[in-house]
Amino acid sequence: AANVALDGGVAFASANVLRNASGVVQSQAIQQGTLALSGTRASNYSLGWTNGSGTINPITLSVTGTTVAGKTYDGNALAIISANGTVTGYLGTQTLNVTPVATFVDAALAANANAGNNKAYSISYRLSDGTLGGLATNYSLANVNVATANSTIAITPKNLTLTGLVVNDRTYNGLTTGVIASVGTLSGLVGTETMNLTSGSSV
């Protein structure tokens, strides 16, 4: 047996993942912990220690069953979450609060609020501290991009209402067309959106 042996183990400064203010994982100090000399000649020596550094990486969770529903055009790209799905991969009995956020996107994965069928969407997951010691900083959950969307997912056009339309009287000419004298008022537009209506057109 060795006259001097090294027993015990080092310790991270914290058991948790260390992140900066932007959420990026950082290294943290490695302390001496229980590391010590042992053996018949151990008393003849002392163990010097300079803290090192190491990284605790977050656990990557998995999620299945998150679903998105279609909606009527409302001017924004946020989609409706119809089912949050099931998250797995936690350490022991820990849990987190997981909130899915879905956004309709175009082929370049940029937000797209326009009406249409076969809408692609991206789902991101917001993590917050849960129960039984579950800390959001110790976990990660990747975004889900659905490039080829389900044909049932759509943003349907919003119905508008036209009131006060006035048509000029005319002499019978065998045709059904008429000339608009006043276009009236169009209601139901989203937010500050506007639409130009032109009088004098045939209807």
Disulfide bonds with the S-S distance in Angstrom:
none
